Amino acid sequence: MNCGTCATSLERPGDYCLTCHTPNTEVVVLDLDRDRATVTCVADEDVVAEREITTRPEDDPEREPIELRNFAGLVADETHRKRPEEVYAAGDRDVLQAVRAELHYPLYRVADDDPVEAVFRRRGDAPLEVVQKAPLAKLGGSHSTLIGNRAGMRAIEAVGGHPHVKKIIPGPIDAGGSGSRSGVRAKATRADENGNVRLLVRDGSSVQENRVVTTASDRELGEHVRADLNEALKEADLQD
C-alpha cells in the first residue's frame, strides 16, 4: 500500500507516512480474543488494512501476566504505528484491560458481535467534544462526600476517565436501601434527553446517586457514553 497523499510505499498497509507526515488510517478497531487479536484500519468509511496478532496463553500463573502484557504490547504497537484519530475495541475483558494500559489513546468499547460494523454505525453520529481533564478534576457540586471509600473513588475515576465526561456531581447519600453482600457496586443509568446519565454507587445499605454531565447532546449519543461507562466499571470490578 502507498501513502494516499504522497504515494510513498508504506511498510504496512494503513501506516502513518513518515515522509509527508500524514495518517492513512482514521480509526483502528480491535477485536480481542485471549489468543489472538485482529487490528482493522478504517479510512474514509472503508477498511484499508487488517492484521492478526496471536499469542499462546501461559498455563503457569506466574508467567501468564508477562505473556499477556507482551501480547497487549504488540497490539498497542500495531495501533500506535497507524496514529489514528480514534480506537475502538471489543472482546476479552482481560486482554482489553491490558491493551488499554499500553495505549496512549482513549479506548472505546463497541458491540462484540461485529465490532467493525458497530464502529461504522457509530461513526455516522456527530463527533463528541473531548474533555482533557484528569478524572478527579471533573468532580464538582455541593456534596463532597463519596461512599465506598477506595472502591467508591475507583468508580469515580473509571467514569471521570472517559473523554466525553465533563463533570461528575455527587449527590446526597441515602442510607435507607437494602443491604448488599457484594461490596461496592456501581452502574450508569439510562441517558436523559440531554445525553447526561446518573452514576449509582451502592455500598451495603447505602446508595449515592451522582449526576454525570457528558458532551453528548441527546439521548442516543448519551447511550453510547453510558455503555462505555458501564464497561469501564466492569473492568474496575465494580459490576458483575
KEVEXLUM-636657 format. One record per residue (C-alpha): residue in three letters; x, y, z. Coordinates in pm, whole numbers, plus 50000, padded with zeros to 5 digits. Layout:
residues N
('ALA' (X Y Z))
...
This chain:
residues 240
('MET' (50000 50000 50000))
('ASN' (50118 50351 49916))
('CYS' (50052 50669 50111))
('GLY' (49730 50829 49991))
('THR' (49894 51174 49995))
('CYS' (50249 51139 49859))
('ALA' (50237 50781 49718))
('THR' (50535 50668 49928))
('SER' (50536 50292 49980))
('LEU' (50431 50208 50336))
('GLU' (50592 49928 50536))
('ARG' (50247 49804 50637))
('PRO' (49906 49900 50496))
('GLY' (49747 50185 50687))
('ASP' (50073 50304 50844))
('TYR' (50135 50669 50923))
('CYS' (50352 50814 50644))
('LEU' (50688 50930 50780))
('THR' (50768 51106 50450))
('CYS' (50480 51354 50435))
('HIS' (50368 51308 50797))
('THR' (50016 51209 50700))
('PRO' (49797 50938 50858))
('ASN' (49648 50674 50631))
('THR' (49416 50537 50899))
('GLU' (49144 50735 51073))
('VAL' (49013 50466 51307))
('VAL' (49154 50143 51447))
('VAL' (48914 49866 51557))
('LEU' (49049 49594 51786))
('ASP' (48871 49258 51805))
('LEU' (49036 49094 52105))
('ASP' (49035 48726 52199))
('ARG' (49263 48573 52460))
('ASP' (49486 48408 52200))
('ARG' (49452 48642 51902))
('ALA' (49367 49000 51810))
('THR' (49251 49146 51481))
('VAL' (49359 49505 51416))
('THR' (49138 49665 51149))
('CYS' (49224 50002 50997))
('VAL' (48948 50227 50863))
('ALA' (48977 50539 50646))
('ASP' (48706 50721 50453))
('GLU' (48447 50464 50570))
('ASP' (48648 50180 50412))
('VAL' (48863 49904 50561))
('VAL' (49214 49974 50435))
('ALA' (49407 49711 50630))
('GLU' (49366 49416 50866))
('ARG' (49636 49243 51068))
('GLU' (49611 48947 51304))
('ILE' (49834 48914 51611))
('THR' (49846 48585 51801))
('THR' (49979 48457 52130))
('ARG' (49996 48128 52319))
('PRO' (49841 48184 52665))
('GLU' (50058 48058 52950))
('ASP' (49928 47793 53190))
('ASP' (50181 47899 53453))
('PRO' (50012 48167 53670))
('GLU' (50349 48333 53734))
('ARG' (50433 48364 53364))
('GLU' (50082 48440 53237))
('PRO' (50086 48814 53330))
('ILE' (50412 48863 53138))
('GLU' (50276 48682 52833))
('LEU' (49954 48886 52844))
('ARG' (50144 49213 52879))
('ASN' (50368 49124 52583))
('PHE' (50063 49034 52373))
('ALA' (49895 49362 52463))
('GLY' (50216 49547 52379))
('LEU' (50218 49401 52027))
('VAL' (49857 49510 51975))
('ALA' (49934 49857 52108))
('ASP' (50243 49888 51887))
('GLU' (50039 49799 51579))
('THR' (49787 50066 51677))
('HIS' (50045 50335 51751))
('ARG' (50211 50299 51411))
('LYS' (49880 50399 51248))
('ARG' (49839 50716 51461))
('PRO' (49458 50702 51431))
('GLU' (49209 50961 51548))
('GLU' (49009 50704 51747))
('VAL' (49048 50348 51874))
('TYR' (48757 50110 51938))
('ALA' (48772 49764 52091))
('ALA' (48560 49461 52165))
('GLY' (48621 49118 52311))
('ASP' (48804 48961 52604))
('ARG' (48797 49189 52909))
('ASP' (49142 49088 53042))
('VAL' (49306 49150 52706))
('LEU' (49122 49479 52666))
('GLN' (49241 49598 53006))
('ALA' (49598 49502 52922))
('VAL' (49584 49681 52587))
('ARG' (49430 49989 52748))
('ALA' (49728 50006 52985))
('GLU' (49969 50008 52689))
('LEU' (49784 50256 52466))
('HIS' (49822 50633 52451))
('TYR' (49467 50668 52317))
('PRO' (49122 50664 52476))
('LEU' (48973 50320 52410))
('TYR' (48601 50299 52334))
('ARG' (48405 49974 52377))
('VAL' (48173 49859 52096))
('ALA' (47946 49559 52044))
('ASP' (48127 49224 52034))
('ASP' (47921 49057 51760))
('ASP' (48066 49265 51472))
('PRO' (48287 49544 51609))
('VAL' (48382 49687 51270))
('GLU' (48020 49720 51163))
('ALA' (47935 49866 51504))
('VAL' (48202 50133 51450))
('PHE' (48065 50217 51105))
('ARG' (47721 50269 51258))
('ARG' (47861 50474 51541))
('ARG' (48073 50698 51318))
('GLY' (47756 50817 51150))
('ASP' (47692 51022 51464))
('ALA' (47833 51369 51509))
('PRO' (48173 51363 51686))
('LEU' (48161 51444 52055))
('GLU' (48375 51701 52230))
('VAL' (48671 51554 52419))
('VAL' (48735 51684 52772))
('GLN' (49106 51691 52854))
('LYS' (49093 51680 53235))
('ALA' (49211 51437 53499))
('PRO' (48923 51224 53635))
('LEU' (48920 51381 53981))
('ALA' (48934 51731 53830))
('LYS' (48585 51664 53693))
('LEU' (48434 51635 54043))
('GLY' (48211 51925 54146))
('GLY' (47894 52024 54328))
('SER' (47799 52094 54688))
('HIS' (47830 51734 54817))
('SER' (48194 51634 54856))
('THR' (48147 51302 55040))
('LEU' (48175 50982 54835))
('ILE' (48060 50644 54963))
('GLY' (48259 50325 54926))
('ASN' (48599 50460 55033))
('ARG' (48863 50342 54786))
('ALA' (48619 50139 54577))
('GLY' (48385 50437 54554))
('MET' (48673 50655 54442))
('ARG' (48764 50389 54186))
('ALA' (48415 50422 54040))
('ILE' (48455 50799 54012))
('GLU' (48795 50760 53846))
('ALA' (48661 50499 53600))
('VAL' (48376 50730 53495))
('GLY' (48579 51050 53508))
('GLY' (48845 50894 53287))
('HIS' (48605 50885 52993))
('PRO' (48691 51164 52747))
('HIS' (48325 51255 52689))
('VAL' (48251 51314 53058))
('LYS' (48258 51683 53151))
('LYS' (48162 51679 53515))
('ILE' (48058 51446 53798))
('ILE' (47831 51598 54063))
('PRO' (47799 51380 54377))
('GLY' (47455 51361 54534))
('PRO' (47345 51302 54892))
('ILE' (47391 50957 55045))
('ASP' (47075 50757 55114))
('ALA' (47130 50502 55390))
('GLY' (46781 50351 55371))
('GLY' (46832 50095 55094))
('SER' (46852 49718 55117))
('GLY' (47184 49566 55217))
('SER' (47429 49408 54975))
('ARG' (47693 49145 55041))
('SER' (47879 49201 54716))
('GLY' (48070 49512 54825))
('VAL' (48067 49840 54638))
('ARG' (47880 49823 54306))
('ALA' (47828 50099 54053))
('LYS' (47609 50145 53746))
('ALA' (47548 50420 53490))
('THR' (47175 50456 53424))
('ARG' (46982 50535 53106))
('ALA' (47075 50868 52947))
('ASP' (46830 51157 52966))
('GLU' (46716 51372 52672))
('ASN' (47029 51589 52709))
('GLY' (47269 51296 52695))
('ASN' (47359 51300 53066))
('VAL' (47350 50993 53292))
('ARG' (47333 50903 53660))
('LEU' (47602 50705 53836))
('LEU' (47455 50490 54114))
('VAL' (47711 50372 54370))
('ARG' (47593 50123 54635))
('ASP' (47784 50024 54946))
('GLY' (47591 49788 55174))
('SER' (47260 49956 55257))
('SER' (47380 50298 55136))
('VAL' (47338 50437 54786))
('GLN' (47461 50757 54627))
('GLU' (47325 50899 54302))
('ASN' (47581 51108 54117))
('ARG' (47499 51321 53813))
('VAL' (47735 51271 53520))
('VAL' (47739 51555 53266))
('THR' (47860 51438 52924))
('THR' (47939 51608 52596))
('ALA' (47655 51417 52426))
('SER' (47373 51637 52300))
('ASP' (47086 51387 52305))
('ARG' (46975 51054 52450))
('GLU' (47105 50841 52162))
('LEU' (47461 50974 52189))
('GLY' (47434 50965 52568))
('GLU' (47355 50594 52545))
('HIS' (47687 50537 52368))
('VAL' (47866 50709 52655))
('ARG' (47660 50517 52914))
('ALA' (47759 50185 52757))
('ASP' (48126 50288 52768))
('LEU' (48096 50388 53134))
('ASN' (47941 50056 53234))
('GLU' (48217 49869 53054))
('ALA' (48474 50079 53239))
('LEU' (48301 49996 53567))
('LYS' (48308 49626 53480))
('GLU' (48680 49650 53409))
('ALA' (48723 49815 53751))
('ASP' (48547 49509 53906))
('LEU' (48255 49723 54020))
('GLN' (47990 49533 53822))
('ASP' (47908 49163 53798))
